[in-house]
Amino acid sequence: MSLIEAGPYAGWTNEAVLIADLYAVWAGQPHPALPKKNAATPAVVRAHRERLLEQKRRLGGQQK
């Protein structure tokens, strides 16, 4: 079993994520141990993206 290294399921195995998803389907509610959804608003996401792009420009990276 390998652990997921990044993202909301970091530290979880693929099997654990699948079982939690099945629990959610059968129980009709998310598994209590699942990570909570990101509550960032679109405005917060845009502002964060702009800061990251500005940092990338300052450091000489190419913009995609």
BELNOR-V930022 format. One record per residue. N is the residue number from 1. RES is the residue in one letter. NEAR is the number of other ideal C-beta (glycine too) atoms within 12 Angstrom. Layout:
BEGIN
N&RES&NEAR + N&RES&NEAR
END
This chain:
BEGIN
1&M&10 + 2&S&12 + 3&L&15 + 4&I&18 + 5&E&11 + 6&A&9 + 7&G&12 + 8&P&15 + 9&Y&22 + 10&A&13 + 11&G&15 + 12&W&24 + 13&T&16 + 14&N&15 + 15&E&15 + 16&A&22 + 17&V&25 + 18&L&18 + 19&I&18 + 20&A&24 + 21&D&19 + 22&L&15 + 23&Y&18 + 24&A&17 + 25&V&13 + 26&W&12 + 27&A&14 + 28&G&8 + 29&Q&11 + 30&P&17 + 31&H&22 + 32&P&11 + 33&A&17 + 34&L&21 + 35&P&19 + 36&K&11 + 37&K&8 + 38&N&12 + 39&A&9 + 40&A&13 + 41&T&10 + 42&P&11 + 43&A&10 + 44&V&13 + 45&V&14 + 46&R&13 + 47&A&14 + 48&H&16 + 49&R&17 + 50&E&15 + 51&R&14 + 52&L&17 + 53&L&17 + 54&E&14 + 55&Q&14 + 56&K&15 + 57&R&13 + 58&R&11 + 59&L&11 + 60&G&8 + 61&G&12 + 62&Q&8 + 63&Q&14 + 64&K&7
END
